[in-house]
Amino acid sequence: MEHLQVVTAWDVRKYSSKKTIPTYEMIEAISFIGSGSEVLACLGIELANMKGKMDGYFLTVGERGVVRIWCLERYVSLHLLSL
């Protein structure tokens, strides 16, 4: 499996990519975080403390074991957790 250093956000309704987000490290795993997900609570992150709490979120796990929580709308890393 090829490990990438970017994440591409897709608009599945229009079948087009919205934006390519550079992660600056090889990505081992990625997951979308839906509203009401317990993932954020397990990491000790309160969604209410994040600006734009209605935005979508996803997480990546990089080659160095770093978990990052990303905002899908603003394309920025909001939280960093080293394992």
MDTraj code that builds the backbone (N, CA, C; nanometers):
import mdtraj as md
import numpy as np

residues = "MET GLU HIS LEU GLN VAL VAL THR ALA TRP ASP VAL ARG LYS TYR SER SER LYS LYS THR ILE PRO THR TYR GLU MET ILE GLU ALA ILE SER PHE ILE GLY SER GLY SER GLU VAL LEU ALA CYS LEU GLY ILE GLU LEU ALA ASN MET LYS GLY LYS MET ASP GLY TYR PHE LEU THR VAL GLY GLU ARG GLY VAL VAL ARG ILE TRP CYS LEU GLU ARG TYR VAL SER LEU HIS LEU LEU SER LEU".split()
xyz = np.array([
    [0.0841, -0.1179, 0.0000],
    [0.0000, 0.0000, 0.0000],
    [0.0886, 0.1242, 0.0000],
    [0.0547, 0.2193, -0.0810],
    [0.1303, 0.3432, -0.0915],
    [0.0878, 0.4383, 0.0200],
    [0.1841, 0.4995, 0.0854],
    [0.1566, 0.5955, 0.1912],
    [0.1742, 0.7356, 0.1346],
    [0.0757, 0.8194, 0.1570],
    [0.0753, 0.9523, 0.0978],
    [0.1060, 1.0599, 0.2004],
    [0.1459, 1.1777, 0.1519],
    [0.1706, 1.2920, 0.2381],
    [0.0659, 1.4011, 0.2178],
    [-0.0443, 1.3664, 0.1543],
    [-0.1541, 1.4601, 0.1338],
    [-0.2867, 1.3879, 0.1579],
    [-0.3888, 1.4682, 0.1883],
    [-0.5258, 1.4176, 0.1993],
    [-0.6078, 1.4976, 0.0993],
    [-0.6858, 1.4305, 0.0182],
    [-0.7719, 1.4986, -0.0780],
    [-0.9156, 1.4921, -0.0292],
    [-0.9769, 1.6092, -0.0118],
    [-1.1175, 1.6177, 0.0281],
    [-1.2022, 1.6175, -0.0989],
    [-1.3003, 1.5278, -0.1046],
    [-1.3835, 1.5117, -0.2232],
    [-1.5264, 1.5561, -0.1977],
    [-1.5877, 1.6147, -0.2979],
    [-1.7309, 1.6422, -0.2978],
    [-1.7948, 1.5258, -0.3728],
    [-1.8535, 1.4331, -0.3000],
    [-1.9060, 1.3123, -0.3646],
    [-2.0329, 1.3397, -0.4452],
    [-2.0999, 1.4508, -0.4165],
    [-2.2188, 1.4850, -0.4953],
    [-2.1819, 1.5329, -0.6354],
    [-2.0680, 1.6037, -0.6448],
    [-2.0234, 1.6574, -0.7730],
    [-1.9117, 1.5747, -0.8360],
    [-1.8681, 1.4702, -0.7656],
    [-1.7585, 1.3846, -0.8147],
    [-1.6332, 1.4648, -0.8485],
    [-1.5991, 1.5582, -0.7587],
    [-1.4800, 1.6400, -0.7812],
    [-1.4059, 1.6613, -0.6493],
    [-1.2772, 1.6864, -0.6596],
    [-1.2002, 1.7127, -0.5389],
    [-1.2175, 1.8594, -0.4993],
    [-1.2303, 1.8831, -0.3687],
    [-1.2464, 2.0188, -0.3170],
    [-1.1111, 2.0821, -0.2886],
    [-1.0221, 2.0052, -0.2295],
    [-0.8935, 2.0600, -0.1897],
    [-0.7997, 1.9460, -0.1544],
    [-0.6717, 1.9683, -0.1788],
    [-0.5682, 1.8751, -0.1362],
    [-0.4964, 1.9375, -0.0186],
    [-0.4909, 1.8642, 0.0913],
    [-0.4361, 1.9149, 0.2162],
    [-0.3005, 1.8494, 0.2409],
    [-0.1924, 1.9269, 0.2448],
    [-0.0615, 1.8675, 0.2743],
    [-0.0511, 1.8320, 0.4221],
    [-0.0006, 1.7135, 0.4521],
    [0.0130, 1.6689, 0.5910],
    [0.1576, 1.6699, 0.6379],
    [0.2513, 1.6803, 0.5455],
    [0.3944, 1.6899, 0.5742],
    [0.4525, 1.5678, 0.6440],
    [0.3833, 1.4555, 0.6371],
    [0.4372, 1.3279, 0.6812],
    [0.3568, 1.2170, 0.6154],
    [0.4155, 1.0998, 0.6071],
    [0.3470, 0.9858, 0.5467],
    [0.2264, 0.9484, 0.6329],
    [0.1128, 0.9249, 0.5693],
    [-0.0100, 0.8901, 0.6395],
    [-0.0249, 0.7381, 0.6441],
    [-0.0416, 0.6849, 0.7641],
    [-0.0622, 0.5417, 0.7842],
    [-0.2104, 0.5068, 0.7890],
    [-0.2922, 0.5996, 0.8454],
    [-0.4359, 0.5750, 0.8576],
    [-0.5096, 0.7079, 0.8579],
    [-0.6349, 0.7020, 0.8144],
    [-0.7197, 0.8217, 0.8114],
    [-0.8624, 0.7789, 0.8424],
    [-0.9368, 0.8663, 0.9106],
    [-1.0754, 0.8349, 0.9424],
    [-1.1554, 0.9640, 0.9529],
    [-1.2773, 0.9614, 0.8999],
    [-1.3692, 1.0734, 0.9135],
    [-1.4276, 1.0689, 1.0543],
    [-1.4460, 1.1844, 1.1155],
    [-1.5080, 1.1923, 1.2474],
    [-1.6425, 1.2598, 1.2304],
    [-1.7485, 1.1826, 1.2409],
    [-1.8827, 1.2365, 1.2260],
    [-1.9325, 1.3025, 1.3530],
    [-2.0389, 1.3809, 1.3398],
    [-2.0964, 1.4454, 1.4576],
    [-2.1471, 1.3376, 1.5532],
    [-2.1261, 1.3590, 1.6796],
    [-2.1676, 1.2619, 1.7804],
    [-2.0695, 1.1472, 1.7986],
    [-1.9560, 1.1532, 1.7314],
    [-1.8560, 1.0477, 1.7424],
    [-1.7916, 1.0493, 1.8805],
    [-1.7622, 0.9328, 1.9336],
    [-1.6963, 0.9225, 2.0634],
    [-1.5447, 0.9333, 2.0521],
    [-1.4924, 0.9410, 1.9304],
    [-1.3476, 0.9502, 1.9105],
    [-1.2906, 1.0727, 1.9797],
    [-1.3550, 1.1879, 1.9614],
    [-1.3051, 1.3102, 2.0224],
    [-1.3089, 1.3016, 2.1746],
    [-1.4160, 1.2452, 2.2281],
    [-1.4268, 1.2306, 2.3735],
    [-1.3191, 1.1372, 2.4269],
    [-1.2889, 1.0313, 2.3540],
    [-1.1839, 0.9380, 2.3955],
    [-1.0476, 1.0045, 2.3990],
    [-1.0261, 1.1020, 2.3128],
    [-0.8999, 1.1747, 2.3090],
    [-0.8990, 1.2927, 2.4050],
    [-1.0108, 1.3148, 2.4740],
    [-1.0189, 1.4253, 2.5681],
    [-1.0393, 1.5597, 2.5019],
    [-1.0998, 1.5603, 2.3837],
    [-1.1232, 1.6843, 2.3092],
    [-1.2723, 1.7152, 2.3135],
    [-1.3054, 1.8357, 2.3548],
    [-1.4447, 1.8764, 2.3539],
    [-1.4717, 1.9574, 2.2290],
    [-1.5660, 1.9124, 2.1495],
    [-1.5996, 1.9801, 2.0246],
    [-1.6483, 2.1222, 2.0502],
    [-1.7098, 2.1450, 2.1650],
    [-1.7606, 2.2779, 2.1968],
    [-1.6474, 2.3794, 2.2097],
    [-1.5263, 2.3321, 2.2410],
    [-1.4122, 2.4220, 2.2553],
    [-1.3494, 2.4578, 2.1220],
    [-1.3882, 2.3909, 2.0155],
    [-1.3310, 2.4165, 1.8841],
    [-1.4180, 2.5154, 1.8094],
    [-1.3546, 2.6109, 1.7429],
    [-1.4289, 2.7064, 1.6615],
    [-1.4896, 2.6331, 1.5433],
    [-1.6043, 2.6783, 1.5002],
    [-1.6687, 2.6169, 1.3841],
    [-1.7101, 2.4744, 1.4118],
    [-1.7738, 2.4511, 1.5277],
    [-1.8016, 2.3150, 1.5691],
    [-1.8943, 2.2382, 1.4742],
    [-1.9547, 2.3068, 1.3792],
    [-2.0404, 2.2390, 1.2821],
    [-1.9602, 2.1857, 1.1635],
    [-1.8317, 2.2227, 1.1553],
    [-1.7462, 2.1747, 1.0476],
    [-1.7242, 2.0243, 1.0611],
    [-1.6867, 1.9590, 0.9510],
    [-1.6496, 1.8184, 0.9569],
    [-1.5064, 1.8038, 1.0053],
    [-1.4762, 1.6897, 1.0633],
    [-1.3425, 1.6640, 1.1140],
    [-1.2949, 1.5274, 1.0668],
    [-1.1640, 1.5136, 1.0567],
    [-1.1066, 1.3830, 1.0291],
    [-0.9763, 1.3717, 1.1044],
    [-0.9298, 1.2493, 1.1219],
    [-0.8031, 1.2297, 1.1904],
    [-0.7087, 1.1523, 1.1023],
    [-0.5804, 1.1809, 1.1199],
    [-0.4767, 1.1066, 1.0497],
    [-0.3797, 1.0513, 1.1528],
    [-0.3199, 0.9381, 1.1195],
    [-0.2116, 0.8817, 1.1986],
    [-0.0913, 0.8764, 1.1063],
    [0.0139, 0.9465, 1.1454],
    [0.1324, 0.9549, 1.0619],
    [0.2329, 0.8460, 1.0917],
    [0.3381, 0.8445, 1.0113],
    [0.4407, 0.7409, 1.0214],
    [0.5139, 0.7414, 1.1544],
    [0.5136, 0.8545, 1.2246],
    [0.5806, 0.8624, 1.3548],
    [0.4840, 0.8385, 1.4698],
    [0.3621, 0.7913, 1.4395],
    [0.2638, 0.7625, 1.5424],
    [0.1917, 0.8843, 1.5962],
    [0.1969, 0.9937, 1.5214],
    [0.1310, 1.1175, 1.5643],
    [-0.0113, 1.1186, 1.5105],
    [-0.1072, 1.1378, 1.6023],
    [-0.2486, 1.1483, 1.5645],
    [-0.2821, 1.2960, 1.5559],
    [-0.3378, 1.3360, 1.4424],
    [-0.3787, 1.4754, 1.4241],
    [-0.5279, 1.4799, 1.3944],
    [-0.5949, 1.5766, 1.4565],
    [-0.7358, 1.6030, 1.4285],
    [-0.7383, 1.7252, 1.3371],
    [-0.8080, 1.7112, 1.2238],
    [-0.8129, 1.8162, 1.1226],
    [-0.9555, 1.8680, 1.1063],
    [-0.9669, 1.9971, 1.0741],
    [-1.0948, 2.0569, 1.0386],
    [-1.1083, 2.0479, 0.8869],
    [-1.2131, 1.9855, 0.8407],
    [-1.2324, 1.9638, 0.6970],
    [-1.2600, 2.0934, 0.6219],
    [-1.3245, 2.1878, 0.6860],
    [-1.3591, 2.3125, 0.6171],
    [-1.2425, 2.4112, 0.6111],
    [-1.1604, 2.4137, 0.7158],
    [-1.0515, 2.5110, 0.7205],
    [-0.9171, 2.4494, 0.6844],
    [-0.9123, 2.3179, 0.6715],
    [-0.7910, 2.2471, 0.6299],
    [-0.6713, 2.2753, 0.7207],
    [-0.6975, 2.2780, 0.8510],
    [-0.5893, 2.2993, 0.9470],
    [-0.5928, 2.1895, 1.0518],
    [-0.4753, 2.1592, 1.1046],
    [-0.4644, 2.0634, 1.2133],
    [-0.5025, 2.1344, 1.3424],
    [-0.6008, 2.0794, 1.4142],
    [-0.6511, 2.1437, 1.5351],
    [-0.5955, 2.0840, 1.6626],
    [-0.5539, 1.9583, 1.6570],
    [-0.5095, 1.8906, 1.7777],
    [-0.4025, 1.7893, 1.7417],
    [-0.3066, 1.7737, 1.8292],
    [-0.1942, 1.6832, 1.8058],
    [-0.1802, 1.5923, 1.9264],
    [-0.1666, 1.4628, 1.9028],
    [-0.1496, 1.3653, 2.0099],
    [-0.0390, 1.2700, 1.9698],
    [0.0692, 1.2686, 2.0457],
    [0.1790, 1.1766, 2.0167],
    [0.1573, 1.0474, 2.0944],
    [0.1726, 0.9369, 2.0254],
    [0.1557, 0.8068, 2.0904],
    [0.2882, 0.7526, 2.1381],
])
top = md.Topology()
chain = top.add_chain()
for i, resn in enumerate(residues, 1):
    res = top.add_residue(resn, chain, resSeq=i)
    for name in ("N", "CA", "C"):
        top.add_atom(name, md.element.get_by_symbol(name[0]), res)
traj = md.Trajectory(xyz[None], top)
